[in-house]
Amino acid sequence: MAFYLAKRLAAPLYLLTQGTQAVAQGDFSPRLVFSSQDELGGLTESFNQMTRQLDEARRETDRHQIG
């Protein structure tokens, strides 16, 4: 039972770690796939929303620099 719970908690945290590393390198495309109604699900959705906003802001900045 403890192994199952640890794995259930570790997997989404590992996905978030990978996503934050990608964002730190300037890659705003990762969309984490973890659906849950608990705090980890909310954190994952917030992360995805943040990366979408960062990607949109970068595209807008690029568009203004070109034009």
N, C-alpha and C positions, 0 to 999 in steps of 0.2 A: 504494500500500500504506500509506504514512504517513497519507494522508487518511482511509482506512478505519479505521485504528487510532485516530486522533484522534477521529473521529466515534463510534466504539464506546465510548470512554472518556468523551467529553463528554456524551453523551445521558443516561446514568444520573446523572451528577453534576449536570446541569441539573435533572433531576427531584427530586433530593434538595434542591437549592437552593430550588426552588419549594415543596417540602413544608415545609422548615424556616421559610420566610417565612410560610406559612399558620399553622403552629403558633405562631410568635411573635405572630401577630395573634389567637390564641385559637381558631383553627379546628383541631380535632383530628381531623377527618374524613378528610383525605387519606390514601388508601391507594395507595402507589406500586406500579406494575406494572412490575417488571423482574425477570425470572427468569434467574438465572445461578448457576452453581456456584462462582464465584470470589469474591474479596473484596468486589466491588461488590454482588453478589447478597446476600452476608451482611450487608453494611451496610444495604441496602435492607430486608431482613427485620427487622433490629434496629430500624430507624426505624419500620416499621409496628407492631412490637410496642410500642415506646415510645408511639406515638400512641394505640394502643388502651388502654394502661394509663392514660395521662393523661385520655383521654375517660371511662373508667370511674371514675377518681378524681373528676373534675369532676361526673359524674352522681351519685355517692354523696354528695358535699358538698352539691349542690343538693337532694337528697332529704332530707338531715338539716336543712337550713335551712328547708325548707317545713314539715316535720313538727314 
